[in-house]
Amino acid sequence: MALSRREFLACSASMIALPALVERPRHGVIELLDLAQDCRLRESITGYTAALSHTAASPSRSVLIVPAAGRISPPAQHRIVTALRAGDLVVLESAAGFADREDVTAQRQVLCDALRLRVLAPVPLWPRRSPYVDYYWPSRTMLRDFSWVTPLADNNADVIARADDLPVALRRQMGQGTLIFLGSPLGPALWAGDADARSWLAEALRS
């Protein structure tokens, strides 16, 4: 399809305005929100970028992925809430276990106030009975995690994964949008090229 010079410049400007986009023609757009110094696991950003470049997932709506969040700043909070209000899918990955106490407290407050999501203080997973986090949505998947998790305070029907007996991930409708909260960081497994992690992400984005 031919574009006029004005149309080309308009499209280029809209792409530059967003931080990190992966376009899916005739479907949604996937955006990675880099929290800069508040992203506590830089390999998470790399992991999601690599996984999305290899997946054939084509979400039917726009997706916002927030990798490895420590403190969630007011601009980031606004972007998350705006995406949910627009009917988007938001994947929020907590890396509170790798943040300092002040940032953990700030994250928990934002999650409670802005997203009505109550989480507990981070918990180390080592030593433990099993090296796996058990996901049972969108399909049953076992993913390794030896580090820290941010457990959910509420043990309800929204829970989609557990580490031992701890609920560590959920999927919840929020207005027109959907929130997937990951209290066990998925990005490092994606960075390591874990096929099961990549398959889980692709399926979650399609669901």
C-alpha positions as a printed NumPy array, in Angstrom:
array([[  0.   ,   0.   ,   0.   ],
       [  1.438,   3.385,  -1.036],
       [  1.713,   6.11 ,   1.606],
       [  1.919,   9.807,   1.05 ],
       [  4.887,  11.616,   2.598],
       [  2.56 ,  13.13 ,   5.226],
       [  1.074,   9.735,   6.13 ],
       [  4.549,   8.213,   6.381],
       [  5.756,  10.962,   8.716],
       [  2.628,  10.653,  10.856],
       [  3.101,   6.903,  11.228],
       [  6.79 ,   7.35 ,  12.047],
       [  6.024,   9.942,  14.709],
       [  3.464,   7.699,  16.403],
       [  5.993,   4.865,  16.584],
       [  8.664,   7.089,  18.131],
       [  6.226,   8.281,  20.805],
       [  5.993,   4.802,  22.347],
       [  9.002,   3.259,  24.128],
       [  9.157,  -0.308,  22.828],
       [  6.56 ,  -1.736,  20.469],
       [  6.123,  -5.02 ,  18.662],
       [  3.427,  -4.607,  15.994],
       [  1.066,  -7.389,  14.987],
       [ -0.684,  -6.443,  11.718],
       [ -4.497,  -6.263,  12.013],
       [ -4.193,  -7.225,  15.671],
       [ -2.998,  -5.567,  18.856],
       [  0.288,  -3.882,  19.645],
       [  2.62 ,  -5.212,  22.342],
       [  4.467,  -2.57 ,  24.344],
       [  7.29 ,  -3.156,  26.826],
       [  7.37 ,  -0.468,  29.507],
       [ 10.982,  -0.064,  30.633],
       [ 11.047,   1.308,  34.177],
       [ 14.741,   2.218,  33.838],
       [ 16.355,   2.215,  37.312],
       [ 13.107,   0.838,  38.773],
       [ 13.408,  -2.306,  36.613],
       [ 15.234,  -4.58 ,  39.072],
       [ 16.188,  -7.348,  36.634],
       [ 17.519,  -5.971,  33.369],
       [ 17.617,  -9.493,  31.925],
       [ 13.818,  -9.439,  32.122],
       [ 13.652,  -6.694,  29.484],
       [ 16.033,  -8.689,  27.276],
       [ 14.073, -11.871,  27.889],
       [ 10.695, -10.436,  26.908],
       [ 12.175,  -8.725,  23.858],
       [ 13.745, -11.98 ,  22.66 ],
       [ 10.618, -14.037,  23.378],
       [  8.332, -11.628,  21.54 ],
       [ 10.64 , -11.572,  18.52 ],
       [ 10.369, -15.367,  18.268],
       [  6.684, -15.871,  18.999],
       [  3.872, -16.037,  16.484],
       [  1.382, -14.815,  19.094],
       [ -0.987, -12.198,  17.665],
       [ -3.075, -10.704,  20.468],
       [ -6.49 ,  -9.408,  19.476],
       [ -6.019,  -6.343,  21.68 ],
       [ -3.117,  -4.194,  22.784],
       [ -0.784,  -5.514,  25.476],
       [  1.366,  -3.631,  27.975],
       [  4.155,  -5.648,  29.638],
       [  5.943,  -4.183,  32.664],
       [  9.026,  -6.319,  33.358],
       [ 10.711,  -6.702,  36.75 ],
       [  9.053,  -3.827,  38.588],
       [ 10.572,  -2.507,  41.793],
       [  9.165,   0.916,  42.624],
       [  6.256,   1.879,  40.373],
       [  6.551,   5.608,  39.697],
       [  3.487,   7.866,  39.187],
       [  4.02 ,   8.002,  35.369],
       [  4.262,   4.204,  35.219],
       [  1.195,   3.858,  37.423],
       [ -0.704,   6.23 ,  35.132],
       [  0.337,   4.244,  32.037],
       [ -0.823,   0.967,  33.605],
       [ -4.192,   2.346,  34.722],
       [ -4.739,   4.039,  31.343],
       [ -4.072,   0.773,  29.51 ],
       [ -6.557,  -1.126,  31.682],
       [ -9.203,   1.544,  31.196],
       [ -8.675,   1.288,  27.437],
       [ -9.425,  -2.447,  27.565],
       [ -5.832,  -3.623,  27.136],
       [ -4.089,  -6.628,  28.636],
       [ -1.482,  -5.592,  31.218],
       [  1.214,  -8.052,  32.321],
       [  2.845,  -6.672,  35.476],
       [  5.892,  -8.588,  36.677],
       [  7.05 ,  -7.859,  40.22 ],
       [ 10.727,  -8.033,  41.147],
       [ 10.128,  -6.744,  44.663],
       [ 12.45 ,  -9.415,  46.046],
       [ 15.337,  -7.623,  44.34 ],
       [ 14.376,  -4.13 ,  45.542],
       [ 15.136,  -2.372,  48.795],
       [ 12.612,  -2.181,  51.62 ],
       [ 11.442,   1.343,  50.772],
       [ 10.725,   0.408,  47.157],
       [  8.912,  -2.762,  48.233],
       [  6.668,  -0.723,  50.519],
       [  6.012,   1.777,  47.724],
       [  5.147,  -1.   ,  45.246],
       [  2.738,  -2.668,  47.648],
       [  1.006,   0.669,  48.233],
       [  0.598,   1.357,  44.507],
       [ -0.729,  -2.149,  43.858],
       [ -3.28 ,  -1.732,  46.641],
       [ -4.384,   1.814,  45.825],
       [ -4.361,   1.726,  42.023],
       [ -5.118,  -1.925,  41.244],
       [ -6.912,  -3.173,  44.383],
       [ -4.262,  -5.872,  44.615],
       [ -2.839,  -6.848,  47.99 ],
       [  0.53 ,  -8.595,  48.082],
       [  2.777,  -9.738,  50.909],
       [  6.45 ,  -9.036,  51.476],
       [  8.805, -10.951,  49.127],
       [  9.75 , -14.486,  50.123],
       [ 12.966, -16.334,  49.146],
       [ 12.409, -19.669,  47.398],
       [ 15.638, -21.311,  48.483],
       [ 15.863, -23.759,  50.111],
       [ 12.502, -25.184,  49.118],
       [ 10.713, -28.438,  48.394],
       [ 10.419, -27.95 ,  44.639],
       [ 12.338, -25.726,  42.199],
       [  9.159, -25.067,  40.191],
       [  6.33 , -22.581,  40.052],
       [  3.13 , -24.381,  39.054],
       [  1.021, -22.433,  36.523],
       [ -2.458, -23.735,  35.768],
       [ -3.618, -21.002,  33.385],
       [ -3.722, -20.702,  30.404],
       [ -2.412, -24.265,  30.506],
       [ -0.642, -26.407,  33.084],
       [  3.054, -25.45 ,  33.048],
       [  5.934, -25.948,  35.482],
       [  8.59 , -23.209,  35.371],
       [ 11.779, -23.1  ,  37.413],
       [ 12.359, -20.282,  39.891],
       [ 15.091, -20.378,  42.525],
       [ 14.944, -16.731,  43.54 ],
       [ 12.255, -14.617,  45.237],
       [  8.5  , -14.387,  44.833],
       [  5.968, -11.733,  45.776],
       [  3.011, -13.703,  47.204],
       [ -0.582, -12.588,  46.875],
       [ -2.408, -11.777,  50.09 ],
       [ -5.709, -13.06 ,  48.702],
       [ -6.091, -16.73 ,  47.856],
       [ -9.043, -16.605,  45.452],
       [-10.328, -17.762,  42.081],
       [ -8.134, -15.277,  40.226],
       [ -4.939, -17.141,  41.198],
       [ -3.187, -18.796,  38.229],
       [  0.11 , -20.002,  39.761],
       [  1.601, -21.208,  43.044],
       [  5.079, -21.732,  44.408],
       [  4.699, -24.54 ,  46.926],
       [  1.629, -23.348,  48.859],
       [  2.013, -19.651,  48.01 ],
       [ -0.263, -17.986,  45.432],
       [  2.132, -15.973,  43.252],
       [  0.246, -14.977,  40.091],
       [ -3.264, -13.967,  39.111],
       [ -5.428, -12.969,  36.18 ],
       [ -8.211, -10.486,  36.892],
       [-10.661,  -8.418,  34.877],
       [-10.346,  -4.733,  35.707],
       [-13.058,  -2.731,  33.977],
       [-12.634,  -3.297,  30.258],
       [ -9.052,  -4.504,  30.676],
       [ -7.305,  -7.558,  32.076],
       [ -4.449,  -7.621,  34.569],
       [ -1.972, -10.494,  34.793],
       [  0.213, -10.088,  37.872],
       [  3.362, -12.213,  38.06 ],
       [  4.855, -12.404,  41.524],
       [  7.443, -14.866,  40.218],
       [  9.573, -13.135,  37.552],
       [  9.159, -14.791,  34.153],
       [ 11.665, -12.595,  32.31 ],
       [ 14.838, -14.374,  33.488],
       [ 13.5  , -17.716,  32.206],
       [ 12.681, -16.057,  28.876],
       [ 16.195, -14.58 ,  28.815],
       [ 17.63 , -18.083,  29.332],
       [ 15.627, -19.321,  26.346],
       [ 13.309, -21.566,  28.387],
       [ 10.942, -23.076,  25.808],
       [  8.161, -23.667,  28.349],
       [  8.323, -20.043,  29.522],
       [  8.121, -18.764,  25.954],
       [  5.22 , -21.096,  25.187],
       [  3.36 , -19.961,  28.325],
       [  3.797, -16.277,  27.431],
       [  2.628, -16.779,  23.845],
       [ -0.447, -18.67 ,  24.996],
       [ -1.269, -16.091,  27.682],
       [ -1.118, -13.29 ,  25.118],
       [ -3.468, -15.179,  22.79 ],
       [ -5.997, -16.094,  25.485]])
